[in-house]
Amino acid sequence: MPFLIDPPLPDIQFTLRRQFKKRRFRPHQQDIIIAALGRKDVFVQAATSFGKSLCFQLPAVIDRGITIVVSPLLSLMLNQVQALRKANVDARTLNSNTAMAERDYIYQDLATGHPLTRLLYVTPELCSGDRFRNKLKLVHEQKELARIVVDEAHCISEWGHDFRKDFKRLSWFRETFPDVPIMCLTATANAQVRQDILSTLGLDKTAYQLKTFTMTSFRPNLHLEIRFTSDEANDRYGDFVSWVKGVYERRAQQPRKAELDRLKQRVDNVPGIIYTISRAECEAIASALRRDGLGARPFHAKLPNDVKEETLAKFITNEPGYDIIVATTAFGMGIDKNNVRFVVHWRMPKSFEGYYQEVGRAGRDGKASYCFLYYSREDRDRIASMVVRNAPKDDGGNNNRQARLESMTRLVNYCEDTRTCRHAAITKYFGEAEVPDCDYACDWHKDPQELRERMQEGLASEEWVSTQRQEGRFDGYCSD
């Protein structure tokens, strides 16, 4: 096959500057790209801020043929396709929301056997269909299938926190196209999940030499904190508003820097994301914040596509009124925004991996950012029930239920731990041998005694609430 092998280093650097408007690679990106262009199978595990998408997008620009990118989230596809088109790369997406005219064009393009499209983003469900598979077979026959990319590859494993059965059917790619290299990427995989990924995709028996790149999960620029609360006390909102307004006030008192003048950025702009579980709470929090004079917008699956696209675009470009996104957990994957200054979990996430992915959307520029999680034992019990209720019933459902419960239990332990560095707990969870010194970038290192007192006070508050409820002083909690 006439693919480019071992391209000269200047070609890679030139494409980085010309096509992607970046001056330099982040650590390890160039090595991954060289391995991909050398037609190696590649496994990449790196934190959210690493820039994993460039590792397959740049080779797709240099290589001949089409790169198929399998992705689980429509918002991620949309954002990456828009960014690539701005960079004059012919990228498209084929999913349930694709307009009919665009869908027809893509299938016609594939049917030629020599597609003009350089990157095609698709869902794992689409890859299970005969129509799409037959089109790819023709592309492969014409030696135009450059690479298969599986993003968020942890979804393959029934031991992963976000298992989807259609991901396991991606084994079809190696079985059908044994000569086409595969790249898989994830931010969250332990040893068992990694082995599942390699085995399912056939990378453990590959004819090519597999190149594995596993980076540390340590993000020293993120300050991690747990804030103990209770549902009935309803102190999350007041606590957050007080905190964020204090941030605005401190920034407003700072002298405007020349660079900010040049970029025409507002001094009071503090981009951030609030994660919650239900769409109703997402809407309610955003509405309340706007009433308090804060530029907040909701983002969830039931909003019209044009509203979601506008919200995402204005958040990325720091438009007034779009400083804070209140979102369900799908938001933020793959967004090209490096200056998110805070991530707040309004409710405890469903998994340790989900928590790590979401806090990782803060501070991608390497600057200090703040991440705190409101933790209550009511949330703990509610999430445990949801995990058991919503685990898959087949195709590894029992294993996945066990894995999700274990992950959630580890997150509970992380929240209630008052004896360990938060960052050290994260690196230990992902199997890293050495734990870091976070240089006071977590609530434990900052003041372990104060952390213990806050937890004791939070638990006492829950006990007080329980007593008040027994005495009939509360009407009860109204769930989502």
C-alpha positions, -999 to 999 in steps of 0.1 A, spaced: 0 0 0 15 34 -10 12 50 24 38 75 36 62 58 60 85 77 83 79 112 70 107 137 74 104 156 107 101 190 90 69 178 73 53 171 107 65 204 121 53 223 90 18 207 92 16 215 129 22 252 122 3 255 89 -27 234 94 -32 235 132 -17 269 140 3 254 168 40 264 175 51 232 192 41 197 203 32 189 238 55 162 254 51 128 236 27 140 209 53 139 183 64 104 192 29 92 189 24 109 156 56 94 142 45 59 153 11 64 136 27 76 104 50 45 106 18 24 103 20 11 139 -9 1 160 -10 27 188 -25 27 223 -26 61 241 -36 67 277 -33 103 287 -51 129 308 -79 151 293 -55 180 288 -29 160 268 -42 168 233 -50 132 222 -70 144 191 -40 159 175 -23 125 176 -47 112 149 -57 144 132 -22 154 121 -14 120 106 -48 121 87 -37 154 71 -3 139 60 -14 104 51 -31 93 20 -67 80 24 -94 84 49 -92 81 87 -123 66 105 -128 80 140 -152 60 162 -165 83 190 -192 78 216 -204 114 219 -222 135 193 -210 168 210 -174 157 208 -178 148 171 -194 182 163 -168 202 181 -138 184 165 -153 185 130 -160 222 133 -124 229 145 -110 208 116 -130 226 90 -118 259 103 -83 245 98 -93 237 61 -94 199 67 -122 180 51 -138 164 82 -173 151 85 -195 132 109 -221 105 103 -246 100 131 -282 100 139 -284 138 137 -266 142 104 -288 160 78 -300 139 49 -281 159 23 -249 155 42 -255 118 48 -261 113 11 -229 132 2 -208 111 27 -221 77 14 -216 88 -22 -181 99 -13 -174 65 2 -190 47 -27 -163 61 -51 -137 41 -33 -115 73 -33 -131 95 -7 -122 132 -5 -131 132 32 -99 130 53 -115 123 87 -149 107 92 -163 107 127 -189 79 133 -207 62 162 -200 26 173 -236 18 165 -231 29 129 -201 6 126 -223 -24 133 -245 -18 102 -240 -36 69 -244 -4 48 -215 14 64 -193 -17 65 -198 -25 28 -188 11 19 -156 7 40 -148 -26 22 -148 -8 -11 -126 20 3 -102 -7 16 -101 -25 -17 -90 8 -33 -62 11 -7 -77 43 7 -85 32 43 -56 49 61 -64 43 98 -91 33 123 -92 54 155 -112 44 186 -116 74 209 -128 69 245 -116 33 241 -125 24 277 -161 20 265 -150 -13 250 -144 -30 283 -172 -45 304 -149 -36 334 -149 0 323 -171 28 338 -188 36 305 -192 2 288 -212 2 256 -219 -31 239 -215 -18 203 -179 -9 212 -171 -46 216 -183 -51 180 -154 -29 168 -134 -62 167 -148 -64 131 -122 -38 120 -91 -60 127 -109 -91 115 -119 -75 82 -89 -52 76 -59 -69 92 -35 -46 73 -51 -13 85 -34 2 116 -56 10 147 -51 38 172 -71 37 205 -71 65 230 -85 70 265 -79 90 297 -93 64 321 -82 28 320 -67 5 347 -47 -26 338 -78 -48 333 -95 -23 311 -63 -18 290 -60 -55 284 -97 -57 274 -91 -29 248 -61 -45 233 -77 -80 232 -110 -68 217 -94 -47 190 -69 -75 182 -39 -54 191 -24 -80 214 -19 -103 184 -11 -76 158 12 -82 129 25 -47 135 45 -37 165 22 -21 190 33 12 204 20 20 239 21 55 254 9 58 290 12 92 306 8 102 342 -26 111 355 -11 138 378 -24 173 371 -5 196 395 -22 228 383 -56 216 396 -66 224 431 -88 195 443 -113 199 472 -143 181 487 -170 203 502 -192 183 526 -229 191 526 -264 176 527 -293 178 503 -318 192 528 -295 219 541 -294 232 505 -262 250 511 -245 242 477 -260 272 459 -251 299 484 -216 285 489 -209 285 452 -223 319 445 -203 334 473 -172 317 460 -175 327 424 -185 363 431 -154 365 453 -133 353 424 -149 380 402 -142 407 428 -106 397 432 -100 396 394 -117 430 390 -93 446 415 -62 433 395 -47 457 370 -55 449 334 -25 433 317 -13 444 283 -19 409 269 -55 409 280 -59 443 263 -45 429 232 -67 399 232 -97 420 242 -107 396 270 -128 407 299 -111 409 332 -141 394 350 -145 364 326 -140 332 347 -150 303 324 -162 273 343 -183 242 342 -208 229 368 -217 192 365 -250 178 378 -269 147 371 -305 156 361 -316 179 333 -341 195 356 -315 206 381 -292 217 352 -319 241 340 -328 253 375 -292 261 385 -284 280 353 -316 300 357 -309 308 393 -273 319 385 -286 343 358 -310 358 383 -280 365 404 -262 383 376 -239 354 365 -236 344 328 -247 308 330 -263 286 304 -276 250 306 -264 222 284 -280 188 281 -293 162 256 -329 175 254 -320 210 242 -324 217 205 -293 211 184 -290 247 174 -292 259 210 -264 234 220 -242 245 191 -247 282 199 -240 276 236 -209 256 229 -195 281 204 -201 311 226 -186 293 257 -155 285 237 -150 320 225 -157 336 259 -189 355 248 -205 376 276 -233 357 292 -217 323 285 -191 322 313 -206 292 331 -220 260 316 -243 240 338 -242 206 322 -250 169 325 -219 147 324 -216 143 286 -206 180 281 -170 189 277 -154 159 261 -130 170 234 -139 207 235 -112 230 223 -111 254 253 -80 255 274 -89 283 299 -117 266 320 -108 280 354 -131 258 375 -150 226 375 -177 221 401 -195 188 408 -229 197 422 -235 160 428 -212 131 433 -204 115 399 -212 79 392 -176 67 389 -140 76 399 -131 76 362 -160 100 354 -148 123 381 -113 123 368 -123 130 333 -145 159 342 -121 177 365 -95 172 338 -114 197 316 -101 225 338 -68 242 333 -58 226 300 -35 257 295 -15 245 325 -25 275 347 -40 271 382 -77 260 382 -101 250 409 -121 218 412 -144 210 440 -171 184 446 -201 188 469 -204 155 487 -233 142 507 -242 107 518 -277 112 504 -259 115 470 -238 85 478 -269 63 484 -288 77 454 -258 71 431 -254 35 444 -290 28 435 -286 43 401 -255 22 393 -272 -10 402 -304 -1 384 -288 11 352 -260 -14 347 -263 -34 314 -284 -66 317 -264 -86 291 -231 -86 272 -210 -84 304 -237 -67 325 -228 -86 357 -191 -77 353 -199 -41 345 -223 -38 374 -195 -50 397 -169 -27 381 -192 3 384 -199 -4 421 -162 -8 428 -155 25 410 -182 43 429 -170 29 462 -135 41 455 -149 75 448 -168 75 481 -136 65 499 -117 93 481 -143 119 492 -143 107 528 -106 103 531 -90 129 554 -55 113 555 -42 113 519 -33 137 492 -61 139 466 -36 138 437 -19 108 452 -52 89 455 -59 95 418 -25 83 406 -28 53 428 -62 44 414 -48 44 379 -19 21 389 10 46 390 38 34 412 50 67 425 27 92 441 34 130 435 39 159 459 11 181 448 26 213 464 -5 222 484 -28 217 454 -55 198 474 -75 204 505 -55 177 525 -21 192 518 -34 227 523 -48 220 558 -55 184 569 -68 195 603 -93 219 587 -103 191 563 -111 168 591 -131 195 609 -151 202 578 -160 166 573 -170 162 610 -191 193 607 -207 180 574 -215 146 590 -229 163 621 -251 184 598 -265 152 582 -272 138 616 -290 170 626 -310 169 594 -319 132 601 -332 142 636 -351 171 622 -368 149 597 -378 124 623 -394 152 643 -414 162 612 -395 195 606 -387 187 569 -412 180 541 -388 156 525 -365 156 496 -380 158 461 -358 139 437 -350 146 401 
